[in-house]
């Protein structure tokens, strides 16, 4: 009985595990996606350096709307790859960042050189609908 219980605990402990170093390497660099909402057209930029990220939301006129930064943790559960953004600080500019006390978990994959993120599925947030975004690597 103890052996069965030990085996079950081991299986459960391994059900969620860190994603590969190859995935972390693929995240590295700067990514962008253009989006349109009822508030207009804007561009989202995500930049990954090791296990850290920076986010920037820019209007079609080139004005910065939101800046955020924090840490990245990659996990895999049941074949689904998850990117967890943690320790998030956000504000109107890089010099005006405040703790958000909100982690974000997105399902991710890489296809044809694109980073595809399914976001806002982890919990409901006011004025934020779930989305599927296809980021392209910024080459500049």
C-alpha positions, 0 to 999 in steps of 0.5 A: 500500500505504501508503495502505491501511495508513494508512486501516486505522489511521485506521479502527481509531483511530476504532472507539472514540470518545468518546460525545456531550456529550448523553449526559454531560448525561443522566448528570448528577444523582442516580439510584437503584435498589432491589435485593434479594439473598440479603443483603436489600434495599438501595438504590444511589445514583449521583450524577454531576457533570460527569465525576465520580461518587459511589456509595452503597449503603444498607441497607433500615434506612437504614445506609450500607454502602459509599461510592465516588467517582471519575471517569467516561468515556463511550465508544462502540464498535460502537454500544455505549455504555460508561461507564467508572468510574475512579480509584475510591476506596471505603470504609464512609464518605466519610471512609474512602475507599481506592484500589480499583485497579479500573476498572469498565466498564458498558454503558449506555443511557437509556430512558423517563427511566431510566438502564440499566446492565449491570454486571460484564460487563467481568471476573469479580469475587469475589461479584459477578454481572453485573447489569442495573439500571434507575436512576430519577432522584431528584427531591429 
